[in-house]
Amino acid sequence: MAESRVRDGGEPDARARLAELEVALADEIRKSETLARVNQAVASSTDIDTCVQVVLDGAREIIGAAFGAFFYNQLEPDGESYALYRLSGAAPEAFASFPKVRKTEVFAPTFENAGVVRSDDITQDPRYGKNAPRKGMPEGHLSVRSYLAIPVATRRGEVLGGLFFGHPEPGRFSPHDESLVMGLGAQVAATIDSIKLNAGAVAELTQRRRAEERLKFALDSGRMGSWDLDVATKAYEASDLCKLNYGRRPDETFTFATLIETIHPEDRPRVLAAIESAIRDGTEYDVEYRVVHPSGELRWLHARGRAAQTADDGGVRRLAGVSLDITERKRAEERQKLLVNELNHRVKNSLATVQSIAAQTLRSVAAPEFFRDAFETRLVALSHTHDLLTRESWAGASLREVFDVELHALAGEDRVGFTYPSDVRLNPKAAVALGMGIHELTTNASKYGALSTPDGHVAVDRAIEDGVLRLTWTESGGPPVTPPARRGFGVRLLERGLAAELSGAVELTYDTVGLVCQMALPVRALEP
């Protein structure tokens, strides 16, 4: 009977116990499946926001927390509170009106990675309420009795933040729950660290790519080609623009031997010596030389470089640098050299002209006190022609322009008529010589000839016959003309100086009606 009572009384207890075990097993299976799902999602995550949210939602589901939060271990600008990063089980508005989390005695272990804080009733914890001026949670705050806080730290010990979970009822979090959440905390820390490292690598790669793009843009804008030489193997790499500098297409093979062959034979030894010096002594490679393109075109290049890598024995392993086509600069320098030489020549000629004008004027004036006016007017006439040539970059001037500049100085443009079908272009030498001659004619006409009276007139006729310019200056309507008692500077300049300067002939006729000046000048001596 006793045995029967024990058996009868034990069966209900066993069935109840079995039911409890089945519930517990189902709960563990649920937790394991959720944990596996969360772990998989975290492991494949490439975004920190998503990673943290998945952990919060999953951990809250596993341990049955009412809500969870992740705070960064990063002080806010006030220097005392921490930044809320993610929430689960509650809207952000639930915390919006409350002060931010500070490192109080309850929160300090988590932010300092001192260990896990798990409490069946945090309101009974001796560290609770030590957040003056408050003695606990603010009024209206979500009720928290069960409390679990896990530091989220990397293997290096860097605390990224903390996972915090709460429930309004006490005793909801078990040691097993703590263990599961600690595992999630370790995994989320590793994932965040990995995401940051990958983001840093991507950012660095992006920055390098942008730097390379900026460098390429700068090189292309400056028409500079880049090159790289392996000292040991003589392997040579050249950019497309560098190949172009040597007259090669981007798709052509361009070796170090090809480069040396392209260099002008006279410059080749100097370039090779500069390369050897840069390799041997580590000096700067900086040389200008000529290259001959396959088309036969001769170009100038400026190559610069330096040791880009040092071998184990201390020698140079690689040379790298840039090349720049400086042909236009070299041509400009040559033009400048020619212009300087031409300027020196012109200055000497001008000084000789001034000296001759001074000497001839001094001999021709009746008295020394008249020298200054005569000399200055002739210098001004010379400067007028020089101004005209300067405006034309000393490439030459037209015959009509030479006439106009002298007539304008004496306000005689309206009283001189021109008869010829087309203008004549003069070289600088002819322009200066004719300018001085025309100045003497207009000055004489203004003082003594046709332009000295209101009714006087000058006719200028031009014709070209058999390569000779025949220019005739005819005055009329002025006072009667008589041959001068003495031959002055103007007469000598026209009959001797102008004729000799331009390999021609000048004849003055003192007709009673007016002076006539006839010039016969070879066109070849006049044209630029």
Secondary structure as the mmCIF struct_conf table of DSSP 4:
data_model
#
loop_
_struct_conf.conf_type_id
_struct_conf.id
_struct_conf.beg_label_comp_id
_struct_conf.beg_label_asym_id
_struct_conf.beg_label_seq_id
_struct_conf.end_label_comp_id
_struct_conf.end_label_asym_id
_struct_conf.end_label_seq_id
HELX_RH_AL_P HELX_RH_AL_P1 ALA A 2 ALA A 43
TURN_TY1_P TURN_TY1_P1 SER A 44 SER A 44
HELX_RH_AL_P HELX_RH_AL_P2 ILE A 48 ILE A 63
TURN_TY1_P TURN_TY1_P2 GLY A 64 GLY A 64
BEND BEND1 ALA A 66 ALA A 66
STRN STRN1 PHE A 67 LEU A 75
TURN_TY1_P TURN_TY1_P3 PRO A 77 ASP A 78
BEND BEND2 GLY A 79 GLU A 80
STRN STRN2 SER A 81 SER A 81
STRN STRN3 TYR A 82 SER A 88
BEND BEND3 GLY A 89 ALA A 90
TURN_TY1_P TURN_TY1_P4 PRO A 92 PRO A 92
HELX_RH_AL_P HELX_RH_AL_P3 GLU A 93 ALA A 96
TURN_TY1_P TURN_TY1_P5 SER A 97 SER A 97
BEND BEND4 PHE A 98 PHE A 98
HELX_LH_PP_P HELX_LH_PP_P1 PRO A 99 VAL A 101
STRN STRN4 ARG A 102 ARG A 102
TURN_TY1_P TURN_TY1_P6 GLU A 105 PHE A 107
HELX_RH_AL_P HELX_RH_AL_P4 ALA A 108 PHE A 111
TURN_TY1_P TURN_TY1_P7 GLU A 112 ASN A 113
STRN STRN5 VAL A 117 SER A 119
BEND BEND5 ASP A 120 ASP A 120
HELX_RH_3T_P HELX_RH_3T_P1 ILE A 122 GLN A 124
BEND BEND6 ASP A 125 ASP A 125
TURN_TY1_P TURN_TY1_P8 PRO A 126 GLY A 129
STRN STRN6 ASN A 131 ASN A 131
TURN_TY1_P TURN_TY1_P9 ALA A 132 PRO A 133
STRN STRN7 ARG A 134 ARG A 134
BEND BEND7 LYS A 135 MET A 137
HELX_LH_PP_P HELX_LH_PP_P2 PRO A 138 PRO A 138
TURN_TY1_P TURN_TY1_P10 GLU A 139 GLY A 140
HELX_LH_PP_P HELX_LH_PP_P3 HIS A 141 SER A 143
STRN STRN8 SER A 146 ALA A 153
TURN_TY1_P TURN_TY1_P11 ARG A 155 ARG A 156
STRN STRN9 VAL A 159 HIS A 167
BEND BEND8 PRO A 168 GLY A 171
HELX_RH_AL_P HELX_RH_AL_P5 PRO A 175 SER A 221
TURN_TY1_P TURN_TY1_P12 GLY A 222 ARG A 223
STRN STRN10 MET A 224 ASP A 230
TURN_TY1_P TURN_TY1_P13 VAL A 231 THR A 233
STRN STRN11 TYR A 236 ALA A 238
HELX_RH_AL_P HELX_RH_AL_P6 ASP A 240 ASN A 245
TURN_TY1_P TURN_TY1_P14 TYR A 246 GLY A 247
TURN_TY1_P TURN_TY1_P15 PRO A 250 ASP A 251
BEND BEND9 GLU A 252 GLU A 252
HELX_RH_AL_P HELX_RH_AL_P7 PHE A 256 THR A 262
STRN STRN12 ILE A 263 ILE A 263
TURN_TY1_P TURN_TY1_P16 PRO A 265 ASP A 267
HELX_RH_AL_P HELX_RH_AL_P8 ARG A 268 ASP A 281
STRN STRN13 TYR A 285 VAL A 292
TURN_TY1_P TURN_TY1_P17 PRO A 294 SER A 295
BEND BEND10 GLY A 296 GLY A 296
STRN STRN14 LEU A 298 THR A 310
TURN_TY1_P TURN_TY1_P18 ASP A 312 ASP A 313
BEND BEND11 GLY A 314 GLY A 315
STRN STRN15 VAL A 316 ASP A 325
HELX_RH_AL_P HELX_RH_AL_P9 THR A 327 SER A 364
BEND BEND12 VAL A 365 ALA A 367
HELX_RH_3T_P HELX_RH_3T_P2 PRO A 368 PHE A 370
HELX_RH_AL_P HELX_RH_AL_P10 PHE A 371 ARG A 391
TURN_TY1_P TURN_TY1_P19 GLU A 392 TRP A 394
BEND BEND13 ALA A 395 ALA A 395
STRN STRN16 ALA A 397 SER A 398
HELX_RH_AL_P HELX_RH_AL_P11 LEU A 399 ALA A 409
TURN_TY1_P TURN_TY1_P20 LEU A 410 ALA A 411
HELX_RH_3T_P HELX_RH_3T_P3 GLU A 413 ARG A 415
STRN STRN17 VAL A 416 THR A 419
BEND BEND14 PRO A 421 SER A 422
STRN STRN18 ARG A 425 LEU A 426
HELX_RH_AL_P HELX_RH_AL_P12 PRO A 428 LYS A 447
TURN_TY1_P TURN_TY1_P21 TYR A 448 TYR A 448
BEND BEND15 GLY A 449 GLY A 449
HELX_RH_3T_P HELX_RH_3T_P4 ALA A 450 SER A 452
BEND BEND16 THR A 453 THR A 453
TURN_TY1_P TURN_TY1_P22 PRO A 454 ASP A 455
STRN STRN19 HIS A 457 GLU A 465
TURN_TY1_P TURN_TY1_P23 ASP A 466 GLY A 467
STRN STRN20 VAL A 468 SER A 476
BEND BEND17 GLY A 477 PRO A 479
BEND BEND18 ALA A 485 ARG A 486
HELX_RH_AL_P HELX_RH_AL_P13 PHE A 489 ARG A 492
HELX_RH_PI_P HELX_RH_PI_P1 LEU A 493 LEU A 498
HELX_RH_AL_P HELX_RH_AL_P14 ALA A 499 GLU A 501
TURN_TY1_P TURN_TY1_P24 LEU A 502 SER A 503
STRN STRN21 ALA A 505 TYR A 510
BEND BEND19 THR A 512 VAL A 513
STRN STRN22 LEU A 515 PRO A 522
HELX_RH_3T_P HELX_RH_3T_P5 VAL A 523 ALA A 525
TURN_TY1_P TURN_TY1_P25 LEU A 526 LEU A 526
#
